[in-house]
Amino acid sequence: MPALPADSTPRLNVDYTVNGRPHTVMVRVASEADVATAMEELDDIWTALGGSNCALSITGARFTPGGSNVSIPVSWTGATGYGSGTANDRFAASYQSFVGRDIEGHRTRLTFYGWAAAGTDDNFRAPEEETGRVHDVLGILDLAEGTFITVNSQQPVWNRYVNTGENAHFRNKFR
């Protein structure tokens, strides 16, 4: 399978902070018209993750057209913050990550930083049936059409679990 250019699809980037540390979640969308839907779905996902994430603040959103690397600011339509509790730098480097593949094998990943259980088990996989939040998020991703697509514009089949852990780059950078 040949690699496809990273700019082959339009993208929505949502910038946020955990403990003042910046992060960005990127969602591939089928068209610019799908940006509003992607924002609603991201709002639903962050709400479903609820208290499993430390408090985070949305700082902005950007749209990047397919074939371009230039992003255009757009207005975020969801809440200004999600999660609860005070974060430290370890929480700011911890994540929950959902992974899927399309029928041609292209992989996609949706990662949310600020996982509140950091330190309980640095690398962990929680199956859908063990936790309601994973079931709820996978339900949102399964119903998504035109959003959360892969680099070749196809809907992925999402793995039925969430990966959690600490990102070594951010952990070392925040020390």
Residue pairs with C-beta under 8 A, 6 or more apart in sequence:
1 104
1 105
1 106
4 106
4 151
4 152
5 151
6 151
7 64
7 66
7 67
7 68
7 69
8 66
8 67
8 151
8 152
8 153
9 28
9 29
9 30
9 66
9 149
9 151
9 152
9 153
10 28
10 29
10 30
10 31
10 32
10 34
10 35
10 63
10 64
10 65
10 66
11 26
11 27
11 28
11 29
11 63
11 64
11 71
12 26
12 27
12 29
12 35
12 38
12 39
12 61
12 62
12 63
12 64
12 74
13 24
13 25
13 26
13 27
13 61
13 62
13 63
13 64
13 71
14 24
14 25
14 27
14 39
14 42
14 58
14 60
14 61
14 76
15 22
15 23
15 24
15 58
15 59
15 60
15 61
15 62
16 22
16 23
16 24
16 25
16 56
16 57
16 58
16 59
17 23
17 56
17 57
17 59
18 53
18 54
18 55
18 56
18 87
18 91
18 92
18 113
18 114
19 54
19 86
19 87
19 88
19 89
19 91
19 92
19 114
20 92
21 89
21 92
21 93
21 113
21 170
21 174
22 59
23 56
23 92
23 113
23 114
25 42
25 110
25 111
25 112
27 38
27 42
27 110
27 147
27 148
28 108
28 147
28 148
28 149
28 150
28 151
28 153
29 35
29 37
29 38
29 146
29 147
29 149
30 146
30 147
30 149
30 153
31 146
32 63
32 65
33 146
34 146
34 147
35 63
35 74
36 77
37 144
37 146
37 147
38 147
38 148
39 61
39 76
39 77
39 78
40 77
40 78
41 140
41 144
41 147
41 148
42 78
43 77
43 78
43 79
44 140
45 110
45 112
45 137
45 140
45 141
46 53
46 56
46 78
46 79
46 82
46 83
46 112
47 79
47 82
48 133
48 136
48 137
48 140
49 82
49 83
49 96
49 112
49 133
49 137
50 82
50 83
50 84
50 133
51 83
51 84
51 85
51 116
52 83
52 96
52 115
52 116
52 117
52 133
53 82
53 83
53 84
53 96
53 112
53 114
53 115
53 116
54 83
54 84
54 85
54 86
54 87
54 91
54 92
54 114
54 115
54 116
55 81
55 82
55 83
55 84
55 85
55 86
55 87
55 114
56 81
56 82
56 83
56 87
56 113
56 114
57 80
57 81
58 76
58 78
58 79
58 80
58 81
58 82
60 73
60 76
61 73
61 74
61 75
61 76
62 71
62 72
62 73
62 74
63 71
63 72
63 74
64 70
64 71
64 72
65 72
83 114
83 116
84 116
85 116
87 114
87 116
89 171
89 174
89 175
90 118
90 119
90 166
90 171
90 174
91 114
91 115
91 116
91 118
92 113
92 114
92 170
92 174
93 113
93 118
93 166
93 167
93 170
93 171
93 173
93 174
94 113
94 114
94 115
94 116
94 117
94 118
94 119
94 164
94 165
94 166
94 167
95 111
95 112
95 113
95 114
95 115
95 163
95 164
95 165
95 166
95 167
96 111
96 112
96 115
96 162
96 163
96 164
97 109
97 110
97 111
97 112
97 162
97 163
97 164
97 165
98 109
98 110
98 111
98 137
98 138
98 141
98 158
98 159
98 162
98 163
99 107
99 108
99 109
99 110
99 158
99 159
99 163
100 107
100 108
100 141
100 148
100 150
100 156
100 157
100 158
100 159
101 107
101 108
101 150
101 156
101 157
102 108
102 149
102 150
102 152
102 154
102 155
102 156
102 157
103 154
103 157
104 152
104 154
106 150
106 151
106 152
106 154
106 156
107 150
107 156
108 148
108 149
108 150
108 151
108 156
110 141
110 148
113 167
113 170
115 164
117 164
118 166
121 164
122 165
122 166
123 163
123 164
123 165
123 166
124 163
124 164
124 165
125 161
125 162
125 163
125 164
126 134
126 161
126 162
126 164
127 134
127 160
127 161
128 134
128 135
128 138
128 160
128 161
129 135
131 162
133 162
134 161
134 162
137 162
138 158
138 160
141 148
141 158
142 158
144 155
145 155
148 155
148 156
149 155
149 156
150 156
